[in-house]
Amino acid sequence: MTATAERGFGALLPLVLSLSSSLVAGCGANSAGVPEDLLRAVGSGGERPEAGAGVQYPPGPYGVRVGEVTADLCFDGWRDPKGASYDTSRFGRVCLSDFHADASARLLLVESCAIWCAACRAEYGGDGQSHPSLSEQLAARKARGFRVLGTLFQDGDSNPATPENAATWATAYSVDFPFVADPDHQLGLFTSANVAPFNLLLDTRTMKIVLALNGDEPSVLYGAVDQFLGAPPP
């Protein structure tokens, strides 16, 4: 663990301890707070090679717990939804390895949502200064290496999400970051299909899991993000 990582996660512990008993605001039967495994979160584990075709995804074994390397999941969707005009015929393959190969990336938020989920709509739409939208949260941190991948796994009737569902959602919220359909609910490796939204933070240099959090709980999620990335420049 680097000295920077040690300082970041050391500073994160008071945040985790102070919030460990809070309930997460989400849809479904979730009542989990910040996972205790966050106390065992690991740092960067070293510097990543320069990005490019030669960058290899970290080898297994892969896991689903904080501190473990996650498998290279791949989805169909858009890397640039706005640039593709939310046209499903312009779907392409989007993989976690794309973010590992991005030398400017440091921390990836993989967000899993469903059309039936009111808390997911709050997370994407926000409500002004008290609750910025997902796009606004990204814009405030992108220069520090923050990235977001949005995934939609079910429609309003709990059926697997279609490309058309993804287009409807992405258009409604003017999604301007990579967004994909996840009809097989690959993020179900980490959470139940009965609970949404689900937020997974990954250190893109190692693809190790930093935080797994159910529900729309911005103070917990972005507290962890900012502790990892460090304070913005003055």
C-alpha positions in Angstrom: 0.0 0.0 0.0 1.4 3.4 -0.9 1.8 6.2 1.6 -1.0 8.1 -0.1 -3.3 5.2 0.1 -2.5 4.7 3.7 -3.3 8.3 4.5 -6.5 8.2 2.5 -8.0 5.1 4.0 -6.7 6.0 7.5 -8.7 9.2 7.2 -11.7 7.2 5.9 -12.0 5.1 9.1 -13.7 7.8 11.2 -16.2 8.3 8.4 -17.0 4.6 8.3 -17.2 4.2 12.0 -19.5 7.3 12.3 -21.9 6.0 9.6 -21.8 2.2 10.3 -25.1 2.2 12.0 -27.0 4.4 9.5 -29.6 2.8 7.2 -29.2 3.1 3.4 -31.9 4.9 1.4 -32.8 2.5 -1.4 -35.5 0.4 -3.0 -36.2 -3.1 -1.8 -35.5 -4.9 1.4 -32.0 -3.6 2.1 -31.1 -2.5 5.6 -27.3 -2.6 5.3 -25.0 0.3 6.3 -21.5 0.8 5.2 -19.9 -2.7 5.0 -17.6 -3.6 7.8 -15.2 -4.9 5.1 -14.5 -1.3 4.2 -12.3 -1.2 7.4 -10.1 -3.7 5.6 -10.0 -1.9 2.3 -6.7 -1.9 0.5 -4.9 0.9 -1.3 -3.5 1.0 -4.8 -1.0 -1.8 -4.5 1.5 0.0 -6.7 1.5 2.0 -9.9 -0.2 0.8 -13.1 1.7 0.6 -16.4 1.0 3.2 -19.0 -2.4 2.8 -20.7 -2.6 1.3 -24.1 -3.1 -2.0 -25.9 -0.4 -3.7 -23.8 -2.1 -3.1 -20.5 -3.3 -6.4 -19.1 -6.2 -6.8 -16.8 -5.1 -8.0 -13.3 -5.1 -11.8 -13.1 -7.3 -13.7 -10.7 -8.4 -15.2 -8.4 -11.3 -12.8 -8.5 -13.7 -12.0 -5.7 -16.7 -10.0 -4.6 -15.5 -8.6 -1.3 -13.8 -5.4 -0.4 -10.1 -5.7 -1.1 -10.5 -8.4 -3.8 -10.0 -7.9 -7.5 -13.2 -8.0 -9.5 -13.6 -10.0 -12.7 -13.6 -8.1 -16.0 -17.3 -7.8 -16.6 -18.5 -6.7 -20.1 -21.8 -5.2 -21.2 -23.5 -3.9 -24.3 -24.2 -0.2 -24.3 -22.5 3.2 -25.0 -19.2 4.6 -24.0 -20.6 8.0 -25.0 -24.4 8.0 -24.8 -24.8 11.6 -25.8 -22.4 11.3 -28.7 -24.4 8.3 -29.9 -27.6 10.2 -29.6 -28.9 7.4 -27.3 -29.2 5.3 -30.5 -29.3 1.6 -29.6 -28.0 0.6 -33.0 -24.8 2.3 -31.9 -24.4 0.0 -28.9 -20.9 -1.4 -28.4 -19.0 -3.5 -25.9 -18.1 -1.7 -22.6 -15.9 -3.6 -20.2 -14.3 -2.9 -16.8 -10.9 -3.4 -18.5 -11.6 -0.2 -20.5 -11.3 1.8 -17.3 -8.2 -0.1 -16.2 -6.6 0.9 -19.5 -7.4 4.6 -18.9 -4.3 6.1 -17.5 -6.2 9.2 -16.3 -8.7 7.1 -14.3 -8.2 6.4 -10.5 -11.6 5.4 -9.2 -14.6 3.9 -11.0 -18.1 3.9 -9.7 -20.2 1.1 -11.2 -23.8 2.0 -10.5 -26.6 -0.6 -10.9 -30.2 0.7 -11.3 -33.7 -0.4 -12.3 -36.6 1.5 -13.8 -38.9 0.5 -10.9 -36.6 2.0 -8.3 -37.5 5.5 -7.0 -34.1 5.9 -5.2 -32.4 5.2 -8.5 -34.3 8.1 -10.1 -33.2 10.3 -7.2 -29.6 9.3 -7.7 -29.6 10.1 -11.4 -31.9 13.2 -11.3 -30.7 14.7 -8.0 -32.7 17.6 -6.4 -30.4 20.6 -6.6 -27.6 21.5 -4.2 -28.7 19.2 -1.4 -28.5 16.1 -3.7 -26.5 16.7 -6.9 -27.3 14.3 -9.8 -24.9 11.5 -10.8 -23.7 13.6 -13.7 -23.0 16.5 -11.4 -21.1 14.3 -8.9 -19.0 13.1 -11.8 -18.3 16.5 -13.2 -17.1 17.8 -9.8 -14.5 15.0 -9.6 -13.6 13.9 -13.1 -10.4 15.9 -13.2 -9.2 14.0 -10.2 -9.7 10.6 -11.9 -13.2 9.8 -11.0 -15.2 7.8 -13.6 -18.8 6.4 -13.7 -20.3 3.4 -15.4 -24.1 3.2 -15.2 -25.9 -0.1 -15.7 -29.7 -0.8 -16.0 -30.7 -4.3 -15.1 -34.6 -4.3 -14.9 -37.5 -2.5 -16.4 -40.6 -1.2 -14.5 -42.1 -4.7 -14.2 -38.9 -6.3 -12.9 -38.1 -7.8 -16.3 -34.6 -7.9 -17.7 -33.7 -4.5 -19.1 -33.7 -4.1 -22.9 -31.6 -1.7 -25.0 -34.8 0.3 -25.5 -35.1 0.6 -21.7 -31.6 1.8 -21.5 -32.2 4.4 -24.2 -35.4 5.6 -22.4 -33.5 6.0 -19.1 -30.4 7.5 -20.5 -32.4 10.1 -22.5 -34.6 11.0 -19.5 -31.5 11.8 -17.4 -29.3 13.1 -20.2 -26.7 10.5 -19.2 -23.2 11.7 -20.3 -21.1 8.9 -19.0 -20.7 5.2 -20.2 -24.1 3.5 -19.8 -25.1 -0.1 -20.5 -27.9 -2.6 -20.3 -27.3 -5.4 -17.8 -30.2 -7.9 -18.5 -28.3 -10.8 -17.0 -27.7 -8.7 -13.8 -24.0 -9.3 -13.7 -23.9 -6.9 -10.8 -25.9 -9.5 -9.0 -22.6 -11.1 -8.1 -22.4 -8.4 -5.4 -26.0 -7.7 -4.5 -29.6 -8.9 -4.6 -31.9 -8.2 -7.5 -34.5 -7.0 -5.0 -32.4 -4.0 -3.9 -31.4 -0.9 -5.9 -29.5 1.2 -6.5 -26.2 -0.6 -5.9 -22.9 1.3 -6.0 -19.5 -0.4 -6.5 -16.3 1.5 -6.2 -13.2 0.1 -7.9 -9.6 1.3 -7.8 -8.9 1.3 -11.5 -5.1 0.8 -11.0 -5.7 -2.6 -9.4 -9.4 -3.3 -10.0 -9.7 -4.0 -6.4 -13.1 -3.3 -4.7 -13.0 -0.3 -2.4 -16.7 -0.1 -1.4 -19.9 -2.0 -2.1 -23.0 0.0 -1.1 -26.7 -0.6 -1.5 -29.0 2.4 -1.8 -28.8 6.1 -2.6 -26.7 7.4 0.2 -24.6 10.2 -1.2 -22.9 11.2 2.0 -21.5 7.7 2.5 -20.7 7.1 -1.2 -19.0 10.4 -2.0 -17.4 10.7 1.4 -15.5 7.5 0.4 -14.9 8.8 -3.1 -13.4 12.1 -1.8 -11.3 10.3 0.8 -9.8 8.1 -1.9 -9.2 10.9 -4.5 -8.1 13.5 -2.0 -9.3 17.0 -1.7 -9.9 19.1 -4.9 -7.3 21.8 -5.6 -8.1 25.2 -4.1 
